[in-house]
Amino acid sequence: MMSKIVIALGGNALGITPKEQMKNLEEVAKVIVDLIKEGNKIVLTHGNGPQVGQIALAMEYSANGEVKTPEYPFAECGSMSQGYIGYQLQQVLQDELERQKIKKDCVTVITQVLVDANDEAFNNPTKPIGNFYTKEEAKQLEIEKGYLFVDDAGRGFRRVVPSPKPIDIIEKNVIRKLVDDDVVVIGVGGGGIPVVKKDKIELLEGIDAVIDKDLSSALLAKLIDADILLILTAIDRVYINYNTSNQMGLNELSVADAKKYIANNEFAKGSMLPKIEACINFVEQSNKVAIITSLNNAKYLKNRNVGTRIMKGK
C-alpha cells in the first residue's frame, strides 16, 4: 500500500566534510529508493547543526581576516546549508534512481519556517550547532567570541543558539503540489530558515536561530497530510532506562505513555526528547503514525516490529 512519508535525517549523521557526507548519503539514497520502489511518495528533511555551524564559523573568520569579506547573517548561513546538503541529496538520489532504471525527479525547496519573534527560546539558547570542543576550548571561545557552549549528551561541548518553535511553513503549498506530482522533495533543511513577520503588512525577515528539524518535519508532515513521519536516528528504536542494565526497547508507544516517560525524564534533551515530542505533535494533530528507527532498518517499514511506532493509543 502506497504511503506519503516524511523522512527526517539527522545532521550529525550526514558527515563533517563534503566528501564524507557524500559517501554517507549514498547509503541513505539506497534506502530511500527502496521505499520509492514500493510506491511511496517521499519528502526528505534533514538536520544541519554541524554544517551551519561550520559555514557560520567560516564566514565569520573570513569577515575578520585580511580579505574582509562581508558578514553573513545566520539565516543566510542556514540557507547555504540547505542548498549544499540538498544538492548532494539530489545527486545521490538521482544517481541511485538511474542505476535502478527508475524515472523520477528530485528537487530541493529552500524553505522558510515562520517563528514567533517573542518566542521565549530567544532568551534561552539551547540548540547545539557546529563542531565538538573540549571544555577548555569551549571556555576560550566563550571569552573570545561571546558564544554560549553546553555539554552535548557527553559527546563534547558545542555552541548553542536559540531554537524557537515552528509555527508555519512558508513554502508548504509548493511542497504539497510537488509531492502530489510524485516528485521526491527535499525540504525544511535544518528545520527551515527561521523567519518572523515584521511591520503591519507582515513582511518576512530572517532571524538568527536554528529550528529543531524534527519539530519542523512533524509540522510539514501534518501540513501535507503525510501518512507516516519517519525519524531516522543512530539506534534501532526508542529505549527506556537507556544504557542501563534495565534497558528496554519499545516496539509501540502510545502518546499517553510517551508523555509519562517524558515526565519521568526518560529521554535525553539533546537527543531523543525532541524526536519524541515531534512524534507526539504529529500523531495528536493527524491521528497518523510516527516511527523512530535507524537508517538500516528503514527499508523494513512493512514489518511492524521494526523501530518504535508512536500512535494515539496502543
TORTOR-959151 format. One record per residue (C-alpha): x, z, y. Coordinates in Angstrom, 2 decimals. Each point is the difference from the previous one (the first is absolute). Example, Ala and Ser with C-alpha at 12.3 -4.5 7.8 and 13.67 -1.06 7.14 Angstrom:
2
+---------+---------+---------+
:       X :       Z :       Y :
+---------+---------+---------+
:   12.30 :    7.80 :   -4.50 :
:    1.37 :   -0.66 :    3.44 :
+---------+---------+---------+
//
This chain:
314
+---------+---------+---------+
:       X :       Z :       Y :
+---------+---------+---------+
:    0.00 :    0.00 :    0.00 :
:    1.39 :   -1.03 :    3.40 :
:    0.71 :    2.75 :    2.51 :
:    1.05 :    0.08 :    3.63 :
:    3.06 :    2.28 :    0.01 :
:    1.97 :    1.47 :    2.90 :
:    3.48 :    0.88 :   -1.28 :
:    2.19 :    2.39 :    2.01 :
:    3.77 :   -0.17 :   -0.53 :
:    2.28 :    2.80 :    1.20 :
:    2.65 :   -0.77 :    2.62 :
:    2.68 :    2.02 :   -1.78 :
:   -0.51 :   -2.06 :   -3.17 :
:    0.68 :   -3.30 :    1.76 :
:    3.72 :    0.36 :    0.65 :
:    2.54 :    0.99 :    2.64 :
:    1.63 :   -3.40 :    0.59 :
:   -1.66 :   -3.46 :    0.12 :
:    1.82 :   -1.01 :   -3.19 :
:   -1.05 :    3.13 :   -1.88 :
:   -3.55 :   -0.32 :    1.27 :
:   -0.32 :   -3.62 :   -1.09 :
:    1.18 :    0.93 :   -3.50 :
:   -2.52 :    2.86 :   -0.21 :
:   -2.83 :   -2.17 :    1.28 :
:    0.63 :   -2.57 :   -2.72 :
:   -1.16 :    2.65 :   -2.49 :
:   -2.99 :    0.79 :    2.22 :
:   -0.96 :   -3.68 :    0.05 :
:   -0.17 :   -0.20 :   -3.79 :
:   -2.48 :    2.87 :   -0.13 :
:   -2.12 :   -1.41 :    2.85 :
:   -0.14 :   -3.44 :   -1.59 :
:   -1.07 :    1.56 :   -3.33 :
:   -2.97 :    1.53 :    1.85 :
:   -0.73 :   -3.33 :    1.74 :
:   -0.05 :   -1.78 :   -3.38 :
:   -2.83 :    2.30 :   -1.04 :
:   -2.06 :   -1.41 :    2.89 :
:    0.43 :    2.91 :    2.42 :
:    0.10 :   -0.47 :    3.78 :
:    3.01 :    1.82 :    1.41 :
:    0.87 :    1.58 :    3.33 :
:    3.49 :    1.51 :    0.19 :
:    0.95 :    2.76 :    2.40 :
:    3.36 :    1.71 :    0.27 :
:    1.90 :    2.84 :    1.58 :
:    2.83 :   -0.54 :    2.47 :
:    1.49 :    3.45 :    0.62 :
:    3.62 :   -0.88 :   -0.87 :
:   -0.21 :   -3.51 :    1.45 :
:   -1.58 :    0.82 :    3.39 :
:    2.42 :    2.90 :    0.39 :
:    2.95 :   -2.32 :   -0.56 :
:   -1.36 :   -2.60 :    2.41 :
:   -0.65 :    2.60 :    2.70 :
:    3.50 :    1.45 :   -0.48 :
:    1.62 :   -3.45 :    0.19 :
:   -1.94 :   -0.89 :    3.15 :
:    0.94 :    3.29 :    1.62 :
:    3.66 :   -0.44 :   -0.92 :
:    0.03 :   -3.52 :    1.40 :
:   -1.74 :    1.03 :    3.24 :
:    2.59 :    2.72 :    0.56 :
:    3.00 :   -2.09 :   -1.04 :
:    2.26 :   -2.32 :    1.91 :
:   -2.41 :   -2.95 :   -0.11 :
:   -2.95 :    2.04 :    1.39 :
:   -2.87 :   -1.81 :   -1.68 :
:   -3.55 :    0.91 :    1.14 :
:   -1.56 :    3.16 :   -1.38 :
:   -2.83 :   -0.56 :   -2.48 :
:   -3.00 :    2.33 :   -0.26 :
:   -0.73 :    1.50 :   -3.41 :
:   -3.19 :   -2.09 :   -0.37 :
:    2.05 :   -3.20 :    0.32 :
:    2.43 :    1.34 :   -2.61 :
:   -2.98 :    0.57 :   -2.29 :
:   -1.14 :   -3.59 :    0.46 :
:    3.52 :   -1.22 :   -0.87 :
:   -0.11 :    1.98 :   -3.23 :
:   -3.39 :   -1.50 :   -0.86 :
:    1.37 :   -3.51 :    0.44 :
:    3.22 :    0.67 :   -1.89 :
:   -1.62 :    1.67 :   -3.00 :
:   -2.95 :   -2.41 :    0.05 :
:    2.33 :   -3.02 :   -0.05 :
:    1.79 :    1.30 :   -3.08 :
:   -3.25 :    0.88 :   -1.75 :
:   -1.42 :   -3.46 :    0.71 :
:    3.11 :   -1.67 :   -1.34 :
:    0.23 :    1.92 :   -3.28 :
:   -3.74 :   -0.36 :   -0.61 :
:    0.03 :   -3.73 :    0.72 :
:    3.03 :   -0.45 :   -2.26 :
:   -1.62 :    1.92 :   -2.87 :
:   -3.28 :   -1.88 :    0.42 :
:    1.94 :   -3.26 :   -0.11 :
:    1.82 :    1.07 :   -3.19 :
:   -3.33 :    0.69 :   -1.66 :
:   -1.60 :   -3.21 :    1.34 :
:   -2.65 :    1.84 :    2.01 :
:   -1.22 :   -1.61 :    3.22 :
:   -0.71 :    2.71 :    2.55 :
:    0.93 :    0.70 :    3.61 :
:    1.63 :    3.19 :    1.29 :
:    0.08 :    1.13 :    3.62 :
:    1.12 :    2.99 :    2.04 :
:   -2.33 :    1.21 :    2.76 :
:    1.85 :    1.92 :    2.70 :
:   -2.50 :    2.82 :    0.26 :
:   -0.91 :    2.38 :    2.82 :
:   -1.71 :    3.28 :   -0.87 :
:   -1.97 :    1.95 :    2.58 :
:    0.80 :    3.70 :    0.48 :
:   -1.21 :    2.65 :    2.43 :
:    2.41 :    0.57 :    2.88 :
:   -1.06 :    3.66 :   -0.05 :
:    0.65 :    0.46 :   -3.72 :
:    1.64 :    3.40 :   -0.49 :
:    2.71 :   -1.70 :   -2.09 :
:    1.74 :   -1.04 :    3.23 :
:    0.73 :    3.68 :    0.62 :
:    1.27 :    0.56 :   -3.54 :
:    2.22 :   -2.80 :   -1.41 :
:   -0.04 :    0.03 :   -3.83 :
:    0.59 :   -3.55 :   -1.29 :
:    3.51 :   -0.53 :   -1.49 :
:    1.73 :   -3.26 :    0.88 :
:    3.44 :   -1.53 :   -0.38 :
:    2.99 :    1.14 :   -2.00 :
:    0.63 :    3.28 :   -1.79 :
:    2.57 :    2.34 :    1.58 :
:    1.68 :    3.26 :   -0.90 :
:   -1.09 :    3.10 :    1.87 :
:    3.17 :   -0.10 :    2.10 :
:   -0.43 :   -3.68 :    0.88 :
:   -3.64 :    0.59 :    0.96 :
:    0.91 :    2.89 :    2.29 :
:    2.59 :   -2.15 :    1.75 :
:   -2.50 :   -2.82 :    0.56 :
:   -2.55 :    2.47 :    1.35 :
:    2.57 :    1.05 :    2.58 :
:    1.10 :   -3.54 :    0.84 :
:   -3.35 :   -1.84 :   -0.10 :
:   -2.64 :    2.68 :    0.40 :
:   -1.63 :   -1.06 :   -3.29 :
:   -1.85 :    2.39 :   -2.28 :
:    1.09 :    0.21 :   -3.66 :
:   -1.56 :    1.62 :   -3.07 :
:    0.94 :    0.43 :   -3.65 :
:   -1.80 :   -2.83 :   -1.84 :
:   -1.09 :    1.41 :   -3.37 :
:    3.52 :    1.21 :   -0.79 :
:    1.47 :   -3.50 :    0.20 :
:    1.79 :    0.52 :    3.33 :
:   -0.86 :    0.28 :    3.68 :
:   -1.86 :   -2.79 :    1.80 :
:   -1.20 :   -0.61 :    3.52 :
:   -3.71 :    0.61 :    0.51 :
:   -2.38 :   -1.70 :    2.46 :
:   -3.73 :    0.48 :    0.74 :
:   -2.40 :   -1.18 :   -2.71 :
:   -3.52 :   -0.35 :    1.49 :
:   -3.01 :   -0.77 :   -2.18 :
:   -1.19 :   -3.64 :   -0.15 :
:   -3.41 :   -0.64 :    1.58 :
:   -0.45 :   -3.76 :   -0.32 :
:    1.93 :   -3.12 :   -1.02 :
:    0.03 :   -2.61 :    2.75 :
:    0.53 :   -2.99 :   -2.32 :
:   -2.49 :    1.14 :   -2.68 :
:   -2.26 :   -3.06 :    0.37 :
:    2.91 :   -2.41 :   -0.40 :
:    1.22 :    1.83 :   -3.10 :
:   -3.51 :    0.07 :   -1.48 :
:   -0.43 :   -3.76 :    0.49 :
:    3.37 :   -0.77 :   -1.56 :
:   -0.74 :    2.17 :   -3.03 :
:   -3.40 :   -1.64 :   -0.42 :
:    1.84 :   -3.35 :   -0.02 :
:    2.17 :    1.34 :   -2.88 :
:    3.18 :    0.24 :    2.07 :
:    2.48 :    2.76 :   -0.94 :
:    0.27 :    2.03 :    3.20 :
:    2.78 :    2.36 :    1.07 :
:   -1.33 :    2.28 :    2.74 :
:    0.18 :    3.36 :    1.79 :
:    3.73 :    0.05 :   -0.70 :
:    1.47 :    3.43 :    0.62 :
:   -3.51 :    1.29 :    0.61 :
:   -0.48 :   -2.57 :    2.77 :
:    1.30 :   -0.18 :    3.56 :
:   -1.56 :    3.02 :    1.78 :
:   -2.02 :   -1.03 :    3.05 :
:   -2.27 :    1.90 :    2.37 :
:   -2.73 :   -1.17 :    2.35 :
:    0.78 :    0.46 :    3.68 :
:   -1.98 :   -0.38 :    3.22 :
:   -3.75 :   -0.49 :    0.25 :
:    0.10 :   -3.46 :   -1.53 :
:    1.83 :    1.43 :   -3.01 :
:    3.03 :   -2.28 :   -0.10 :
:    2.39 :    0.63 :   -2.89 :
:    3.44 :    1.55 :    0.45 :
:    2.67 :    0.85 :   -2.59 :
:    1.07 :    3.62 :   -0.34 :
:    3.02 :    1.70 :   -1.58 :
:   -1.09 :    1.25 :   -3.43 :
:   -0.17 :   -0.90 :   -3.70 :
:   -3.39 :    0.13 :   -1.73 :
:   -0.05 :    1.14 :   -3.60 :
:   -0.20 :   -3.20 :   -2.04 :
:   -2.23 :    1.52 :   -2.66 :
:   -2.61 :    1.11 :    2.55 :
:    0.04 :   -3.47 :    1.61 :
:   -0.22 :   -1.62 :   -3.43 :
:   -3.04 :    2.14 :   -0.83 :
:   -1.64 :   -0.98 :    3.28 :
:    0.71 :   -3.69 :   -0.60 :
:   -1.35 :    0.24 :   -3.56 :
:   -3.22 :    1.46 :    1.35 :
:   -0.34 :   -2.57 :    2.81 :
:    0.43 :   -3.01 :   -2.31 :
:   -2.20 :    1.55 :   -2.72 :
:    2.77 :    0.21 :   -2.61 :
:   -0.85 :    1.07 :   -3.54 :
:    3.25 :    1.86 :   -0.59 :
:    2.60 :    1.71 :    2.15 :
:    3.22 :   -0.03 :   -2.03 :
:    2.83 :    2.20 :    1.30 :
:    3.34 :   -0.63 :   -1.68 :
:    2.53 :    2.81 :   -0.07 :
:    3.09 :    1.11 :   -1.92 :
:   -1.87 :    1.87 :   -2.74 :
:   -2.53 :   -1.17 :   -2.60 :
:   -2.88 :    2.24 :    1.11 :
:   -0.96 :    3.07 :    2.03 :
:    1.22 :    3.34 :   -1.34 :
:   -0.93 :    3.58 :    0.68 :
:    2.68 :    2.71 :   -0.31 :
:    2.42 :   -2.88 :    0.55 :
:    3.60 :    0.54 :   -1.15 :
:   -0.85 :    3.28 :   -1.74 :
:   -0.38 :    0.99 :   -3.65 :
:   -3.79 :   -0.16 :    0.54 :
:    0.02 :   -3.57 :    1.34 :
:   -3.16 :   -1.91 :   -0.95 :
:   -0.86 :   -3.64 :    0.65 :
:   -3.50 :   -0.95 :    1.10 :
:   -1.75 :   -3.11 :   -1.35 :
:   -3.10 :    0.54 :    2.12 :
:   -0.55 :    2.05 :    3.12 :
:   -3.26 :    0.65 :    1.81 :
:   -0.07 :    0.28 :    3.78 :
:   -1.16 :    3.61 :   -0.32 :
:    2.91 :    0.93 :   -2.27 :
:    2.45 :   -1.88 :    2.20 :
:   -1.10 :    2.09 :    2.97 :
:    0.43 :    3.19 :   -2.02 :
:    3.53 :   -0.99 :   -0.96 :
:    0.80 :   -0.78 :    3.65 :
:   -1.28 :    3.45 :    1.00 :
:    2.32 :    1.48 :   -2.64 :
:    3.00 :   -1.93 :    1.41 :
:    0.48 :   -1.98 :   -3.22 :
:    1.20 :   -3.15 :    1.79 :
:    3.14 :   -0.31 :    2.11 :
:   -0.60 :   -0.90 :    3.65 :
:    2.75 :   -2.60 :    0.14 :
:   -0.94 :   -1.85 :   -3.17 :
:   -3.21 :    0.37 :   -2.05 :
:   -2.29 :    1.76 :    2.53 :
:   -0.59 :   -2.99 :    2.34 :
:   -0.67 :   -2.22 :   -3.02 :
:   -2.65 :    2.38 :   -1.33 :
:   -1.56 :    0.33 :    3.46 :
:   -0.12 :   -3.79 :    0.39 :
:   -1.69 :   -0.36 :   -3.39 :
:   -2.57 :    2.64 :    0.90 :
:   -0.78 :   -1.82 :    3.27 :
:   -0.52 :   -3.31 :   -1.78 :
:   -2.06 :    1.38 :   -2.90 :
:   -2.26 :    2.12 :    2.22 :
:   -0.73 :   -2.88 :    2.37 :
:   -0.35 :   -2.78 :   -2.58 :
:   -1.04 :    1.66 :   -3.26 :
:    2.64 :   -2.19 :   -1.69 :
:    3.13 :    1.02 :   -1.93 :
:    3.55 :    0.75 :    1.11 :
:    2.97 :   -0.04 :   -2.39 :
:    3.46 :    1.53 :    0.37 :
:    2.68 :   -1.21 :   -2.40 :
:    3.45 :   -1.59 :   -0.20 :
:    0.88 :   -3.66 :    0.50 :
:    0.84 :   -0.37 :   -3.70 :
:   -3.47 :    1.20 :   -1.00 :
:   -1.96 :   -2.01 :    2.58 :
:   -0.29 :   -3.03 :   -2.28 :
:   -1.97 :    2.11 :   -2.50 :
:   -2.86 :    0.92 :    2.33 :
:   -2.59 :   -1.02 :   -2.57 :
:    1.14 :    2.96 :   -2.10 :
:   -1.89 :    3.00 :    1.36 :
:    2.80 :    2.32 :   -1.19 :
:    2.46 :   -1.57 :    2.45 :
:    0.75 :    2.03 :    3.12 :
:   -2.39 :    2.42 :    1.65 :
:   -3.48 :   -1.23 :    0.94 :
:   -1.59 :    1.79 :    2.94 :
:   -3.80 :   -0.24 :    0.03 :
:   -3.00 :    1.73 :    1.59 :
:   -0.59 :    1.94 :   -3.22 :
:    1.44 :    0.02 :   -3.50 :
+---------+---------+---------+
//
